[in-house]
């Protein structure tokens, strides 16, 4: 039985963490691997969902300094508060390279000898002392094969830096969460093209269907639902005016946004400014967003850029048509499967798409469903 170590930042509610949790559940059910999990911090709602078959390595306080605030680190002792503050300041002034090197020395070796060690959380900019799982896998693990995942559009990502590109060169394989994500990565780093593999995000259809049946939300108007982090790249703010225009043109529609994030107040202010409180609703962060999606007419994702959102397969599982902008994997995951509509990434095109949807619901493929076996075969391939 192959021994696998997976290294992640934390288990907070988020796309990468949800993808990891679904992978862990699938690996536990299959039972063909001996899987260990190391999180820099075990904080987060998803930690409760880690299957008992997964061996969770105890939290390392040094590793936790890479993902907790200085104030949070103080609960471990002044030493950790001091390290976090110094490492963060050094990274902002110079780069994360030296602090990451010292951190890995302090963490030491993780676990035993593994067949495969996987970094599941991609790095961000060179001046941010966080998301250091690539460095941790490279410096703190002993494994025959080392793999890192790419969950982003690497061309439109602040982690596309010289320092991070040098880290990717040290891995045996790069797992991209869609063919389009892998193609973009290979365009930027053609010397690594032969190391790039596709591993789609896992989707637990049965669990989604079960949760969707728990107190499902019912709507009285044409309902658009978005499940996303409230941040600038999701393109939510620009859509408030579009729904105001839709309302002014006589369409009966409501838009429910599930998620939390830094743009929450900006959205609240824009909704109030346009007097759209009776049509646009911020539902907050939800552990069970599926009860909102189940009876929706459309799932809307108007992002400026995306990699391979898990919400596409989740909406597909619930049979809800997807309306989305043209981002990296949108054509591959939505248009080519005929499970939704993809429009150009500008406000006029988005408005045309939602207005057309309100008038004439598209005829889509209702037979296709996410294939977990495909994802498992892809995962097995990178671990060979």
Residue pairs with C-beta under 8 A, 6 or more apart in sequence:
1 32
1 33
1 34
2 32
2 33
2 34
2 115
2 116
2 383
3 33
3 34
3 36
3 112
3 113
3 114
3 115
3 116
4 27
4 33
4 34
4 35
4 36
4 114
4 115
4 116
4 117
4 118
4 383
5 35
5 36
5 37
5 38
5 110
5 111
5 114
5 116
5 117
5 118
5 137
5 141
5 143
6 20
6 23
6 24
6 35
6 36
6 37
6 38
6 118
6 120
7 38
7 39
7 40
7 110
7 117
7 118
7 119
7 120
7 121
7 133
7 136
7 137
7 141
8 16
8 17
8 20
8 37
8 38
8 39
8 40
8 120
8 121
8 133
9 16
9 17
9 39
9 40
9 41
9 66
9 67
9 121
9 130
9 131
9 133
10 17
10 39
10 40
10 41
10 42
10 43
10 44
10 67
11 17
11 20
11 21
11 39
11 42
11 43
11 44
11 45
11 46
11 47
11 50
12 43
12 44
12 45
12 46
13 44
13 45
13 46
13 285
13 287
14 229
15 151
15 229
15 309
15 310
16 120
16 121
16 122
16 151
17 44
17 46
18 46
18 310
19 151
19 177
19 201
19 202
19 310
20 46
20 120
21 46
21 49
21 50
22 201
22 202
22 203
22 204
22 310
23 202
23 379
24 35
24 37
24 50
24 51
24 54
25 49
25 51
25 202
25 204
26 202
26 204
26 372
26 375
26 376
27 33
27 35
27 54
27 379
28 35
28 51
28 52
28 53
28 54
29 51
30 376
31 53
33 383
34 55
35 53
35 54
35 55
36 54
36 55
36 56
36 57
36 111
36 114
37 50
37 54
37 55
37 56
37 57
38 57
38 60
38 63
38 110
38 111
38 136
39 47
39 56
39 59
40 59
40 60
40 63
40 64
40 66
40 67
40 132
40 133
40 136
41 59
41 63
41 64
41 67
41 68
42 56
42 59
43 68
45 287
50 56
57 110
57 111
60 107
60 110
61 76
61 77
61 80
62 80
62 83
62 103
62 106
62 107
63 103
63 107
63 136
64 73
64 76
64 80
65 73
65 80
65 83
65 84
65 87
65 103
66 87
66 103
66 129
66 130
66 131
66 132
67 130
67 131
68 84
69 84
70 81
70 84
70 85
70 88
71 81
73 80
73 81
73 83
73 84
74 80
74 81
83 106
84 129
86 99
87 99
87 102
87 103
87 129
88 99
88 129
90 98
90 99
90 129
91 99
91 126
91 127
91 128
91 129
92 127
92 128
94 127
95 126
95 127
95 163
96 126
96 127
96 128
96 129
96 132
96 163
97 126
97 163
99 129
100 129
100 132
100 135
101 135
101 139
103 132
103 135
104 135
104 136
104 139
104 140
105 139
107 136
107 140
108 140
109 140
109 141
109 142
110 136
110 140
110 141
111 141
112 142
113 142
113 143
114 141
114 142
114 143
114 144
115 143
115 144
115 145
115 383
116 143
116 144
116 145
116 146
116 147
116 383
117 137
117 141
117 142
117 143
117 145
117 146
117 147
118 137
118 146
118 147
118 148
118 149
118 175
119 133
119 134
119 136
119 137
119 138
119 146
119 147
119 148
119 149
119 171
120 133
120 149
121 131
121 133
121 149
122 131
122 134
122 148
122 149
122 150
122 151
122 152
122 159
123 131
123 132
123 133
123 134
123 135
123 159
123 164
123 167
124 130
124 131
124 158
124 159
125 158
125 159
125 161
126 161
126 162
126 163
126 164
131 159
134 148
134 164
134 167
134 168
134 171
135 167
137 143
137 146
137 148
137 171
138 146
138 167
138 170
138 171
145 172
145 173
145 383
146 170
146 171
146 172
146 173
147 171
147 172
147 173
147 174
147 175
147 382
147 383
148 167
148 168
148 171
148 173
148 174
148 175
149 174
149 175
149 176
149 177
149 199
150 174
150 175
150 176
150 177
150 181
150 182
150 185
150 307
151 177
151 181
151 307
151 308
152 159
152 181
152 307
153 181
153 184
153 305
153 306
153 307
153 327
153 328
154 160
154 181
154 184
154 185
154 188
155 184
155 187
155 188
156 305
156 328
160 188
165 188
165 189
168 174
168 189
168 192
169 189
169 191
169 192
171 195
172 195
173 195
173 196
173 197
173 382
174 182
174 185
174 192
174 195
174 196
174 197
175 197
175 198
175 199
175 382
176 182
176 185
176 196
176 197
176 198
176 199
177 198
177 199
177 200
177 201
177 307
177 308
178 198
178 200
178 307
178 308
178 328
178 329
178 332
178 333
179 198
179 329
179 332
180 308
180 328
180 329
180 331
180 332
181 198
181 307
181 308
181 328
181 329
182 196
182 197
182 198
184 328
185 192
185 196
186 192
186 193
186 196
197 378
197 381
197 382
198 378
199 375
199 378
199 379
199 382
200 308
200 374
200 375
200 378
201 308
201 310
201 313
201 375
202 372
202 375
202 376
203 310
203 313
203 314
203 317
203 370
203 372
203 375
204 372
205 317
205 369
205 370
205 372
208 290
208 314
208 317
208 318
209 317
209 318
211 288
211 290
211 291
212 290
212 291
212 293
212 294
212 318
213 294
214 288
214 291
215 291
216 291
216 294
216 295
217 256
217 291
217 292
217 294
217 295
218 295
219 254
219 295
219 296
219 297
220 254
221 252
221 253
221 254
221 279
222 251
222 252
222 253
222 254
222 297
222 298
222 357
222 358
223 253
223 254
223 255
223 256
223 295
223 296
223 297
223 298
224 243
224 253
224 254
224 255
224 256
224 296
224 297
224 298
224 299
224 300
224 323
224 354
225 255
225 256
225 257
225 258
225 292
225 293
225 296
225 298
225 299
225 300
225 320
226 234
226 236
226 255
226 256
226 257
226 258
226 259
226 299
226 300
226 301
226 302
227 258
227 259
227 289
227 292
227 293
227 299
227 311
227 314
228 234
228 236
228 257
228 258
228 259
228 301
228 303
228 311
229 259
229 260
229 261
230 236
230 257
230 259
230 260
230 261
230 262
230 263
230 264
230 267
230 282
231 261
231 262
231 263
232 263
232 304
233 303
233 304
233 305
233 306
234 263
234 301
234 302
234 303
234 304
235 302
235 303
235 304
235 325
235 345
235 350
236 257
236 263
236 267
236 302
237 263
237 266
237 267
237 270
238 302
238 347
238 350
239 255
239 300
239 302
239 350
240 267
240 270
240 271
240 274
240 276
240 280
241 270
241 274
241 347
242 347
242 350
242 351
242 354
243 253
243 255
243 276
243 279
243 280
243 354
244 274
244 276
245 351
246 253
246 351
246 354
246 355
246 358
247 253
247 276
247 279
249 355
251 355
251 358
253 279
253 354
253 358
254 279
254 280
254 281
255 279
255 280
255 281
255 300
256 281
256 283
256 292
256 296
257 267
257 280
257 281
257 282
257 283
258 283
258 284
258 285
258 286
258 289
258 292
259 284
259 285
259 286
260 284
260 285
264 282
267 282
268 282
271 277
271 280
271 282
283 292
286 292
290 314
290 318
293 299
293 314
293 315
293 318
293 320
294 318
294 320
296 320
297 320
297 321
297 357
297 361
298 320
298 321
298 322
298 323
298 354
298 357
299 311
299 315
299 320
299 321
299 322
299 323
299 340
300 323
300 324
300 354
301 309
301 311
301 312
301 322
301 323
301 324
301 325
302 324
302 325
302 350
303 309
303 324
303 325
303 327
304 325
304 327
304 345
305 327
305 328
306 324
306 327
306 328
306 329
306 330
307 327
307 328
307 329
308 328
308 329
308 333
309 329
309 333
312 322
312 324
312 333
312 334
312 339
312 340
313 333
313 370
315 321
315 322
315 339
315 340
316 322
316 337
316 339
316 368
316 369
316 370
317 369
317 370
319 366
321 339
321 340
321 341
321 357
321 361
321 362
321 364
322 334
322 339
322 340
322 341
323 340
323 341
323 343
323 353
323 354
323 357
324 330
324 334
324 340
324 341
324 342
324 343
325 342
325 343
325 344
325 345
325 349
325 350
326 342
326 343
326 344
326 345
327 345
330 342
331 342
334 340
334 341
334 342
335 341
335 342
337 365
337 368
338 364
338 365
338 368
339 364
339 365
339 368
340 362
340 364
341 353
341 356
341 357
341 362
343 349
343 350
343 352
343 353
